[in-house]
Amino acid sequence: TSMDNFIGASCSEIETSFLNDGKDISALCAKQIGSVDFAGYNTIFVPYCTQDVHVGDNFATYMDNDDDDEVTLVGHKGSHNMVKTLNWVFKNFPRAEHIALTGCSAGGTALPVAYD
């Protein structure tokens, strides 16, 4: 599933797309956890794409294991991606009373540390 397909998509459209690709995920669409009903929440999907648990801020050079002459430069910019996303949220939802940040596996690792 290409993340580009999710631009402007609703939460349920994202879940359906993943299910059609054989991936069972939950994006908290219309879910209730405790007393919080997420049915009234807007969902913003931020893909985990720079392998830095959303806190990276540097470039790194990686050697190819099979070819010592082959190197790859990777920009770990997860921190910038998340800050820009949150700035967009604050601009577009200026009166938001609650913002729930969630993630799974590495995509959720930084939440209790970086966004407290």
WOTA-V199586 format. One record per backbone hydrogen bond with DSSP energy under -0.5 kcal/mol. NH is the residue of the N-H (numbers start at 1). CO is the residue of the C=O. If there is no record, write none. Layout:
nh=(NH:NH)
co=(CO:CO)
This chain:
nh=(5:6:7:9:14:15:16:17:18:19:20:21:21:22:23:24:25:31:33:34:36:37:38:38:40:41:45:46:47:49:55:58:60:62:62:64:64:70:71:72:74:74:76:76:77:79:80:81:82:83:84:85:86:87:88:89:90:91:92:93:96:101:107:108:109:109:111:113:114:115:115)
co=(2:3:4:6:10:11:12:13:14:15:16:17:18:19:18:22:23:28:36:32:33:35:31:36:37:38:43:44:45:47:52:76:74:60:72:67:70:67:69:62:60:72:58:74:75:56:56:77:78:79:80:81:82:83:84:85:86:87:88:89:93:99:104:105:105:106:108:110:110:110:111)
